[in-house]
Amino acid sequence: MGRIDVYEYDEICGAQWVGRFDNASAETFVSAASPQTPCWDTRSATRPSTAETREVKELHRTEDGQWVRHEWVGVQHSKDGPNRPTKCWYISGEEARQWLLTEGHHDAVEKYFGKPGEARPAVGGRPAIGPKRKVNLSEQTLARVAAYRERNPKGNKTMPEAEALRLLIEAGLDLWEKTAYLKEMEQEGNNQRIADLPVGRTAYTVPWAMFLDPEGRVWLNPEKSISESKSGTVEVRISRGTDGFRVWAPSTFNPRRLLVGVKAAAEGSLPVVRTNFEVPR
């Protein structure tokens, strides 16, 4: 399966990318309830009507000692299947131990956590968030935090208060940054180009802002205008990351109409690292 992206799931922010790991070098444990017959990861093909779908639940221990839960839906006896949702997230060492016990992987529990009564070794888990901070909050604010925790449980448990505070602060900062950026665009007459889009921000542009190089890679014209909202032919959503752009074209978009240009990386064209459509070859 190769490298797998890991996300943090939150009602406010949705799925937020937090890292990735190499599945080939990770140790994998499968839930006892998952199918025992071959089941393919079928998130990118077409499902035959006669195949049977099964939910697969796995726990991975990465090469650097982190624990990752992974759940996806597959089709038995076939490499064909529908686009199915997949979830992949970090868990703590204690959560991993409980999962392994529940699913009957007692040898793994003894290997990584020791026998009952023994001192437990360091077990990894979710990476450290950052240095600790202290702050005083009003009773009204704490009541709002408590309501958020109740609406966003962690499995069968209430979300820890520290985690809820961190998620709410991050969501507030994201909203503030987005609002500030949109105000800047409005003040500047909305004459923003793709090249001006900051890392971590999303905007809309026209389909002909994209083109293919001779090797079949997708690029963006840095001089094309962007807008904070979708309107008319300004219908292609783009998001800028540290490694390049991600592009979401509408369902009516025909990739075969992409312009074919020359190799233009040296001329300032911007690379696209992911699209929601198959690039024609």
Wavefront OBJ file of the C-alpha trace (Angstrom):
o trace
v 0.000 0.000 0.000
v 3.034 2.326 0.409
v 2.907 5.573 2.341
v -0.349 6.290 4.187
v -1.544 9.752 5.218
v -2.611 10.232 8.853
v -5.305 12.724 9.860
v -6.817 14.296 12.933
v -10.624 14.291 12.839
v -12.591 17.165 14.330
v -16.175 18.419 13.944
v -15.025 22.010 13.481
v -12.014 21.592 11.179
v -12.887 18.263 9.583
v -10.012 15.973 8.608
v -6.661 17.707 9.192
v -3.495 16.125 7.792
v -0.940 15.509 10.575
v 1.607 13.157 9.003
v 2.226 9.940 7.102
v 4.007 6.629 7.570
v 5.403 3.830 5.432
v 3.032 0.875 5.605
v 5.678 -1.456 4.168
v 7.988 -0.961 7.158
v 5.229 -0.890 9.805
v 4.006 -3.872 11.834
v 0.295 -4.451 11.213
v -2.309 -6.074 13.457
v -5.775 -6.873 12.056
v -9.018 -6.782 14.025
v -10.555 -10.144 14.807
v -13.800 -8.892 13.235
v -12.126 -8.077 9.897
v -12.506 -10.592 7.035
v -10.065 -13.475 7.125
v -10.283 -14.106 3.368
v -8.341 -11.826 0.999
v -9.749 -8.313 0.952
v -8.274 -5.668 -1.337
v -7.939 -1.958 -0.583
v -10.329 -0.713 -3.242
v -10.494 3.041 -2.902
v -9.605 3.827 -6.505
v -11.437 1.415 -8.823
v -14.925 0.237 -9.865
v -16.829 -2.310 -7.796
v -18.351 -5.377 -9.485
v -21.971 -5.930 -8.523
v -21.308 -9.477 -7.300
v -18.493 -8.611 -4.842
v -19.026 -8.435 -1.107
v -17.746 -5.397 0.797
v -16.154 -5.785 4.214
v -14.920 -3.247 6.743
v -11.261 -3.719 7.671
v -9.818 -2.444 10.946
v -6.071 -2.427 11.521
v -3.514 -1.151 13.994
v -0.060 -0.224 12.767
v 3.130 0.264 14.755
v 5.340 2.492 12.630
v 9.072 2.154 12.237
v 9.621 5.029 14.705
v 7.307 3.504 17.350
v 4.053 5.395 16.776
v 0.660 3.685 16.891
v -1.843 4.319 14.084
v -5.458 3.143 13.747
v -6.555 2.478 10.149
v -10.076 1.613 8.988
v -11.236 1.152 5.395
v -13.764 -0.742 3.306
v -12.674 -3.360 0.762
v -14.152 -5.857 -1.671
v -13.417 -9.569 -1.243
v -11.831 -11.636 -4.002
v -11.440 -8.657 -6.324
v -9.049 -5.844 -7.057
v -12.036 -3.806 -8.231
v -14.141 -1.747 -5.878
v -15.848 1.614 -5.247
v -14.349 4.772 -3.835
v -14.712 3.986 -0.147
v -14.001 6.216 2.867
v -10.874 5.493 4.872
v -9.827 6.783 8.275
v -6.318 6.807 9.674
v -5.317 8.483 12.954
v -2.692 8.374 15.720
v -3.548 6.844 19.099
v -1.716 6.699 22.407
v 0.248 3.724 23.672
v -2.440 2.925 26.238
v -5.144 2.997 23.568
v -3.019 0.684 21.431
v -2.562 -1.728 24.351
v -6.318 -1.865 24.983
v -7.036 -2.438 21.265
v -4.511 -5.276 21.074
v -5.978 -6.916 24.171
v -9.527 -6.620 22.848
v -8.572 -8.074 19.463
v -6.619 -10.976 20.961
v -3.067 -9.926 20.030
v -1.647 -10.917 23.432
v 1.843 -11.661 22.112
v 2.098 -8.091 20.829
v 0.901 -6.739 24.194
v 3.627 -8.693 25.990
v 6.224 -7.671 23.396
v 5.570 -3.925 23.555
v 3.980 -3.420 26.970
v 5.354 -6.263 29.095
v 3.582 -8.865 31.205
v 1.020 -7.802 33.831
v 2.835 -6.383 36.847
v 6.035 -5.594 34.934
v 7.237 -2.069 34.391
v 6.037 -1.004 30.979
v 8.538 0.120 28.349
v 8.157 3.314 26.363
v 5.542 2.561 23.721
v 5.380 5.599 21.477
v 1.951 6.773 20.337
v 0.890 10.169 19.086
v 3.817 12.631 18.716
v 4.171 15.262 21.443
v 1.944 18.282 20.761
v 4.235 20.958 22.197
v 5.298 22.694 25.431
v 2.722 23.043 28.209
v 0.925 26.363 28.746
v -1.264 27.615 31.593
v -4.192 30.012 31.228
v -7.153 31.101 33.352
v -10.606 30.749 31.755
v -13.987 32.066 32.871
v -16.718 29.684 34.016
v -18.763 30.626 30.937
v -15.897 29.671 28.617
v -15.304 26.396 30.470
v -19.015 25.567 30.112
v -18.750 26.086 26.343
v -15.670 23.845 26.263
v -17.541 21.174 28.240
v -20.413 21.297 25.718
v -17.926 20.835 22.866
v -16.359 17.832 24.633
v -19.763 16.181 25.080
v -20.588 16.607 21.383
v -17.205 15.236 20.265
v -16.478 12.074 22.314
v -13.383 9.941 21.783
v -14.962 6.577 21.225
v -16.905 5.731 24.379
v -15.070 8.347 26.440
v -15.423 12.104 26.806
v -12.774 14.075 24.957
v -9.975 15.195 27.337
v -10.266 18.859 28.274
v -6.698 19.635 27.158
v -7.342 18.180 23.708
v -10.612 20.088 23.368
v -8.912 23.363 24.290
v -6.127 22.760 21.766
v -8.572 21.938 18.941
v -10.744 24.967 19.690
v -7.743 27.312 19.796
v -6.421 25.942 16.493
v -9.871 26.245 14.875
v -10.181 29.835 16.099
v -6.755 30.754 14.770
v -7.520 29.131 11.412
v -10.723 31.156 11.154
v -8.931 34.362 12.148
v -6.174 33.826 9.573
v -8.694 33.043 6.834
v -10.753 36.130 7.684
v -7.652 38.327 7.700
v -6.549 36.937 4.343
v -9.972 37.510 2.762
v -9.988 41.086 4.045
v -6.578 41.659 2.480
v -7.848 40.321 -0.838
v -10.882 42.605 -0.662
v -8.765 45.674 0.194
v -6.459 44.994 -2.745
v -9.368 44.863 -5.174
v -9.256 41.088 -5.390
v -6.412 41.323 -7.922
v -4.671 38.328 -6.427
v -2.744 35.810 -8.496
v -2.178 32.107 -7.904
v 1.441 32.970 -7.087
v 0.201 35.191 -4.225
v -1.769 32.432 -2.466
v -0.121 31.712 0.926
v 0.704 28.199 2.074
v -2.255 26.629 3.853
v -4.853 28.746 2.055
v -7.565 27.845 -0.455
v -8.980 29.817 -3.391
v -10.734 29.371 -6.746
v -9.452 29.861 -10.278
v -10.371 29.042 -13.895
v -9.783 25.589 -15.473
v -7.371 26.983 -18.074
v -5.013 28.015 -15.283
v -3.871 24.358 -15.437
v -1.692 22.799 -18.126
v 0.287 19.615 -18.772
v 3.989 19.336 -19.511
v 5.268 16.699 -21.978
v 5.765 14.223 -19.102
v 2.069 14.443 -18.147
v 2.570 16.495 -14.975
v 0.052 19.192 -14.067
v 1.177 22.796 -13.474
v -0.562 26.066 -12.614
v -0.021 29.387 -14.347
v 1.161 31.692 -11.526
v -0.289 34.794 -13.214
v -3.890 33.594 -13.322
v -6.294 35.373 -10.974
v -7.869 33.763 -7.911
v -11.029 34.428 -5.938
v -12.122 33.554 -2.437
v -15.440 32.210 -3.756
v -16.698 30.055 -6.618
v -18.445 31.943 -9.436
v -19.098 31.197 -13.123
v -15.989 29.756 -14.763
v -13.995 30.411 -11.586
v -14.827 26.889 -10.428
v -11.547 25.065 -9.775
v -10.601 24.955 -6.099
v -6.881 25.081 -5.321
v -5.048 24.720 -2.031
v -1.382 25.509 -1.496
v 0.845 23.253 0.602
v 4.543 23.325 1.323
v 5.123 20.734 -1.408
v 2.889 22.278 -4.084
v -0.779 22.708 -4.987
v -3.785 20.426 -4.643
v -6.563 20.849 -7.202
v -10.276 19.955 -7.071
v -12.063 20.375 -10.392
v -15.878 20.118 -10.739
v -17.405 16.850 -11.939
v -18.149 18.436 -15.319
v -14.463 19.104 -15.980
v -12.903 17.026 -18.777
v -9.174 16.448 -18.066
v -8.549 15.807 -21.768
v -9.127 19.486 -22.393
v -6.035 20.421 -20.395
v -3.635 22.564 -22.358
v -0.315 20.947 -23.146
v 2.569 23.324 -22.541
v 6.328 23.151 -22.467
v 8.416 22.278 -19.441
v 8.109 25.480 -17.511
v 9.285 24.934 -13.930
v 12.194 27.313 -14.499
v 9.782 29.972 -15.768
v 7.849 30.146 -12.504
v 5.004 27.698 -13.156
v 3.697 26.107 -9.978
v 3.582 22.301 -9.515
v 0.371 20.406 -8.740
v 0.993 17.445 -6.409
v -2.560 16.076 -6.236
v -5.796 16.292 -8.247
v -9.280 14.844 -7.863
v -9.223 13.662 -11.474
v -7.123 11.217 -13.453
v -4.503 12.949 -15.549
v -4.637 11.831 -19.206
v -1.556 9.983 -20.487
l 1 2 3 4 5 6 7 8 9 10 11 12 13 14 15 16 17 18 19 20 21 22 23 24 25 26 27 28 29 30 31 32 33 34 35 36 37 38 39 40 41 42 43 44 45 46 47 48 49 50 51 52 53 54 55 56 57 58 59 60 61 62 63 64 65 66 67 68 69 70 71 72 73 74 75 76 77 78 79 80 81 82 83 84 85 86 87 88 89 90 91 92 93 94 95 96 97 98 99 100 101 102 103 104 105 106 107 108 109 110 111 112 113 114 115 116 117 118 119 120 121 122 123 124 125 126 127 128 129 130 131 132 133 134 135 136 137 138 139 140 141 142 143 144 145 146 147 148 149 150 151 152 153 154 155 156 157 158 159 160 161 162 163 164 165 166 167 168 169 170 171 172 173 174 175 176 177 178 179 180 181 182 183 184 185 186 187 188 189 190 191 192 193 194 195 196 197 198 199 200 201 202 203 204 205 206 207 208 209 210 211 212 213 214 215 216 217 218 219 220 221 222 223 224 225 226 227 228 229 230 231 232 233 234 235 236 237 238 239 240 241 242 243 244 245 246 247 248 249 250 251 252 253 254 255 256 257 258 259 260 261 262 263 264 265 266 267 268 269 270 271 272 273 274 275 276 277 278 279 280 281
